Amino acid sequence: MKTAKINEIFDSIQGEGPYIGYRQIFIRFCGCNMDCAYCDTDFKTGADYTPEQLVKKLDTFDLNAIHSISLTGGEPLIHLEFLKDFLPLVDKKIYLETNGTMPHALKEISGYTDIIAMDLKIDSAAKIGDLFSKHEEFIKTAKETNKEIFAKIVFDEKIREFEINECTRLAKKYNLPLILQPRMEGNRITVSTDFIEHTVKAFTSRYPDTRLIGQVHKFFDIR
């Protein structure tokens, strides 16, 4: 029987990106194929669910009141076989939050996803190496399947010109909205106002469809 370990399931608002403020049900999956320096997710605790058990759990929420169901983590796509059984059972818009490194998994469930919130990981902040070739393959797959996709970039004051150039190159090539997200520790922004302004100008001078949107849910002290 296929199961997935899930850290938590909760009703809240989306605090990041262009869908900020929309009410969602969040399903936070345990586990990830990355180990980012700024990650604040607990992967150690959780409960195992079958697809049917998870659907039953969702039915305890007021699904008519929400915009969508957010699959978050961790990295939801590492649970591909579970998702292939679970997603066909869900009659609600699916919002996939992903690190954008598993294009083959995305392709297998693309028919059941509606919005893709992808991270563009940059090594200066995440400390996991440069992943632009993997990200490009993922974006290409999303575009080929006609999915709505945007990219979030967590940055700090160590961001490199090379990273700005590569992020904006991909955005131009695939018509990809970019969301700049200053790195936070708890509810504190770690980047100075001057540097944030400098970074926004550096991105927008290369690619105008770039927006600065912080993690608003942390300012409200909600999940």
N, C-alpha and C positions, 0 to 999 in steps of 0.2 A: 504493500500500500504506500502510495507516494505521500510524503509529508514535508512540511517546511517548518523550520524553527523561526518563530516570530517573537520579537522583543516586546512589542506593544501594539494595540489597536485603539485609536482614540479619535474623537471628534474635535476639530479645531479649525483655525484659519490657515491658509497658505501664507507664509511669511516671507517668501522669496520670489523674485522674478516678476514677469508681467501679469501673473494671476494673483498677485498679492491681495490679501483681504477676502478671497473667496473661501467659503466654508467647505471643508473636505473631511472625509474619513481617511485617516492615515493608517496604513498597514506597514509597520517597520520590520523589515526582514533582518534576521541575524546573518552575519557573515559578509565578507567582501573579498574581492580579488586584488584590492589595493590596500596600502597602508599609509595614508596621508598624514603628514605631520600635524595638521590642524583638526583631525577627526575627533569629534566628541561623542560618538555613538557607542553605547554599551552593547557589545556583541556576545557577552558571556551568559546573559540571562535571557530566558525566553521559554515559550511553550511550543510543543509540536502540534501542528494542525494538519488534518487532511483537507483537501479542497472542499468537501462537503461540510466539514466542521467550520471552516472559515466563512463559507456562505451563510451558515446558520448564525454565526456571530455577527456578521454584517446586518442581518435581519433584525437585530436588537436595536439598531440605530434608526433614526428618522431619515431614511434615504431620500425622501422627497424634498427634504430641506437643504440638501447639499449640492454643490456644483459637480463634484467628481470624487472618485476614489484615488488617493495617491498611494502608489506603490513606492516605498522609500526604503532606506536602509542605513548602513550597509549597501549592498548591491543586489537589487531584486533579480537581476538576470542570471545570477549564479544558481537560482532555483528554477531554471528553465522547465524541467520536466513537470514540476509542480504547477507552474503557471500555465502550461499547455492544457492541463486538466481543469484548473481553477477559473481562468478567464472566460471560457465559454459559458460558465454558469452565472456570470455577473451581467446584469442588465443595467449598467450605469457607465457613464463616461470614465475612462481610465487615463490617469495622469501618471506617467512613468518618470520617476527620478532616477537617473543613472549616471555612472561615471564615464559613459561613452567609450568603452573599450571592448564591448562584446557584440560586434555587428551580426555575427551569425545567429546568436541567440535572439537578437531583436527581430531579425528576418522571420524567425519561426513563429513569433507571436504578434507580428505587426498588424495583423487583421483585427486584433483585439485591443489595440492601444489607440488613443486619440491625441494625446499631447505628450511630447517628449521634452522633459527638462534635463538637459545634458550638462555635465560639468566639462569645461575645458581645463584640464589639470595643467598647471604650470609648475615646473620644478622649483622655482625660486620660493614658492609658498608651500607646495605639497611635499617636496623632497622625495620624489619618486621617479625622477628622470624625465626626459622629454618624450611625450606621448603623441606628438602631432600626427604621425603617420597612422597610428591606431585611431585617433579621433577622426581623421579624414575618412577612413574606411567606414566608420560608424555613421558619420553625417551623410555620406554618399548612400548608404543603405537606407537611412531614414527618408532621404529625398526620393529615392527610387520607389519607395512604397507610399509616397505622397502623404507623409505624416507631418503634422505641425511640430516644429522643433525650434528650440532656442537654446543658447548656451550661456551658462553662468561661469564667471571667472573670479575665483577667490584670489586676491592679490594683497601683497604687503609692500613695504618700501624696498624690498630686494628684487622687484620685478625687473626683467632685462628687456632691452630694446628688441632683441631677437624674439622674445616671447610676444611682445606687442605686435611685431611684424607678422609672426606666424598666425596669431589669433585673428588678426584683421585680414590676412590673406585668405584663410579658410572662410571667414564670414563673407567676404566679397565673392568668392568663387561659388558658394552655395546659398547666397542670399539668406544669411543666418543672423537673426537678431542677437546682439551681445548684451549681457547683463554684467556690469562690474559690481563686485561684492567685496568691500574692504574686509580683510580678515578680522575676526573678533575672538576674544577670549571671554567666555561667559557673555555678559551683556556690555562689554567694553570694546570699543573699536581700537585696534592696535595701530592704525595708520593715521598720521597727522592730517589735518584739514588741508594744509598746503599741498601735501603729496597727493591726496585724493584729487584735488583740483588739477594738479599737474598730470596725473594719470588719465583722468577723463579727457583732457585736452589732447593728450598724446593719442588716445584711441580714436576720438571723434575726428581728428584731423586726417586720419587714415580711413575711417569707416564711420559715417554719420549715424548709422542705425545702432548706436551704442548708448545704453542707459546706465545710470548709477542707481542701484537699488540695494540697500542694506538688508540685513536680516531683521525685519520689523517685528516679528513675533518675540524676539529677545528683548526689545524695548518695552513691550507690553508684559513681559515676564510670563508668557504662555508657551506651551509646547508648539 
